Structure formats: C-alpha cells, structure tokens
Amino acid sequence: IKLREQLLVQEAIDTQVRAKITMTPGELAQAKAAPSPAPEPSAPQEEVEAYHLLIRVTDERSAEAARALAEQLYQQMMEGADFAELATQHSEGPHAESGGSLGWLRPGELLPELDDVLFRLQPGEVSSPLQTRLGYHLLMVTQRRPVADGAPARPSRPPAEAQLYQDKYA
C-alpha cells in the first residue's frame, strides 16, 4: 500500500506541480541576463551512472524527521541493503519507480550541491544524507567513464533556464 501511495503522490506532483510550471519569455530573458559563475577550466570530462533517493521536507514531515529517515536509510545501505530497493520504497524523487536510477550524468546536469558530491563518489559508494532546498538526498555511483572526445552534448536546458525551473519547482 505504501508504494501505491507514493506512486499516487508522485503522479499528483507531476500533474499538479511540474505540468503547471511555466517560464515566460521575460523570466527567461531575465535569468539569462543574470551573471553566471565563471566556467571551470576545461578538464577531461567524465560521466557517472548514478542513483538517487530523495526524502522531502513537507508540511507533514519536518526537516528533522526527513533527516532522520534519510540517516536511517543510509545506515541500512551501509549494512548491505539494496539502494534501488530502498529508493523504490522510500524515495519521493521522480526516479523512484526505476529504483532511483538517473542513468549516465555529466557535470552540471543536477543541482550544484548534488554535483559536488556525486562526482567525488567512487563506484559503489553511497553519499551520506545531503540537504538541499528540495529535501534530503542520498546518491550512489555505480560506474564512471570518460566522455569520448567529440561526443555530442546531451540535450538539456541551458543553465539559466534549468536554474529558473528548479527555483519554481522548489
């Protein structure tokens, strides 16, 4: 029943929140005009295969309760519990149904605070709970590989648009 409830909550979030996030041309222009951080020096780029589990802070769940649940799940993982299984059961992120699988990611595709941790993890490592404005996150890397020279960039939102979307979603 808990999984069914989580799926219904996720469906409600998708239809009632994400589908209604709009960005006007004026907002996009303003976001693009805002100063952006200086680009990092170009280094050989690497991508990681990653998994994600999100425990949200809600009106029904305080930040302390969300942190405690994230810590409990982290401890279970450290004792050998399967990340994907726990993500399917407990994650409130958009990839919960797929065991938290994010697929292959390159730097800059997630929130900066998640990127900072994700690209320091080695295959098989799980991050300790990490707080962002969305809640508490657990991340796991299963594989790392270099991005082939000349590999096409992934289609994604420009950084200004992605940040505006994240701000509106939060």
C-alpha positions in Angstrom: 0.0 0.0 0.0 2.9 2.4 0.8 4.3 2.0 -2.7 0.9 2.7 -4.2 0.5 5.8 -2.0 4.0 7.0 -3.1 3.1 6.5 -6.8 -0.1 8.4 -6.3 1.8 11.3 -4.6 4.4 11.3 -7.4 1.6 11.4 -10.1 -0.1 14.2 -8.3 3.2 16.2 -8.1 3.8 15.5 -11.8 0.3 16.6 -12.9 -0.4 19.3 -10.3 3.0 20.9 -10.0 5.5 20.1 -12.7 3.0 20.3 -15.5 2.0 23.8 -14.4 5.4 25.3 -14.1 5.7 27.9 -16.8 8.5 30.2 -17.7 7.6 33.4 -19.6 9.9 34.8 -22.2 10.6 37.7 -19.8 11.6 35.4 -17.0 13.9 33.5 -19.3 15.5 36.7 -20.6 16.0 38.0 -17.0 17.5 34.6 -15.9 19.9 34.6 -18.9 20.9 38.2 -18.2 21.8 37.4 -14.6 25.5 37.0 -14.1 26.6 33.3 -14.2 29.5 31.8 -12.4 32.8 31.7 -14.3 33.2 28.5 -16.2 35.5 26.0 -14.7 38.7 25.2 -16.6 38.2 22.6 -19.2 39.3 19.2 -17.9 38.8 15.8 -19.3 35.1 15.3 -18.7 33.8 12.2 -17.0 30.3 10.9 -16.6 28.8 8.7 -13.9 26.0 6.2 -13.7 24.1 7.3 -10.7 21.2 6.5 -8.4 19.2 9.0 -6.3 16.9 8.8 -3.3 15.0 11.9 -2.1 13.2 12.4 1.2 11.2 15.7 1.0 10.5 18.1 3.8 6.7 18.7 3.8 4.0 20.1 5.9 3.5 16.6 7.3 7.3 15.8 7.7 9.6 18.2 9.4 13.2 18.7 8.4 14.3 16.8 11.4 12.1 13.8 10.6 13.2 13.9 6.9 16.9 13.9 8.0 16.2 11.1 10.5 14.6 9.0 7.8 17.5 9.7 5.3 20.0 8.8 8.1 18.1 5.5 8.8 18.1 4.6 5.1 21.8 5.4 4.8 22.6 3.1 7.8 20.6 0.3 6.1 22.6 0.8 2.9 25.9 0.7 4.9 24.7 -2.6 6.4 24.1 -4.1 2.9 20.6 -3.1 2.0 20.0 -2.6 -1.8 19.9 1.1 -2.8 17.4 0.6 -5.6 15.1 -1.4 -3.4 15.1 1.4 -0.7 14.7 4.1 -3.4 11.7 2.3 -4.9 10.1 2.0 -1.4 11.0 5.4 0.1 12.2 8.0 -2.5 9.9 10.9 -3.3 12.0 11.8 -6.3 10.9 11.5 -9.9 13.0 8.3 -10.5 11.7 6.3 -7.5 9.8 3.9 -9.8 13.1 2.9 -11.5 14.9 2.3 -8.2 16.3 5.8 -8.3 18.2 5.3 -11.5 19.4 8.6 -13.0 21.3 6.9 -15.8 24.5 8.5 -17.1 25.1 12.0 -15.9 27.7 14.7 -16.8 28.7 17.6 -14.5 26.1 20.3 -14.5 23.0 18.2 -15.0 21.9 18.3 -11.4 21.8 20.9 -8.7 25.3 22.2 -8.0 25.4 20.9 -4.4 24.5 17.4 -5.7 27.0 17.6 -8.5 29.7 18.5 -6.0 29.1 15.2 -4.1 28.2 13.0 -7.0 31.4 13.5 -8.9 33.5 12.8 -5.9 32.0 9.4 -5.3 33.7 6.2 -6.5 31.7 3.3 -7.9 29.8 1.5 -5.2 29.9 4.5 -2.8 26.8 6.0 -1.3 26.8 9.6 -0.1 25.7 10.4 3.4 22.4 12.4 3.5 22.8 15.7 1.8 20.3 18.6 2.4 19.1 20.9 -0.4 16.1 23.1 -0.7 14.2 20.0 -2.1 14.9 17.8 1.0 17.5 15.2 1.9 19.3 13.2 -0.8 21.2 10.0 -0.9 23.4 9.4 -4.0 25.2 6.4 -5.3 27.6 6.0 -8.2 27.8 2.6 -9.9 30.2 3.4 -12.8 32.4 6.1 -14.1 33.7 6.6 -17.6 35.4 9.3 -19.6 33.2 11.2 -22.1 34.5 10.4 -25.6 36.1 13.3 -27.4 33.6 14.8 -29.8 30.7 13.1 -28.0 27.6 15.2 -28.6 26.3 17.2 -25.7 23.2 16.0 -24.1 20.1 17.9 -25.0 19.3 19.8 -21.8 18.0 23.1 -20.7 20.5 26.0 -20.8 21.9 26.7 -17.3 19.8 29.8 -16.8 16.6 28.0 -17.8 17.4 25.0 -15.7 18.0 27.2 -12.6 14.8 29.1 -13.2 12.9 25.7 -13.4 14.5 24.4 -10.2 13.6 27.7 -8.4 10.0 27.4 -9.5 9.8 23.7 -8.7 11.1 24.2 -5.2 
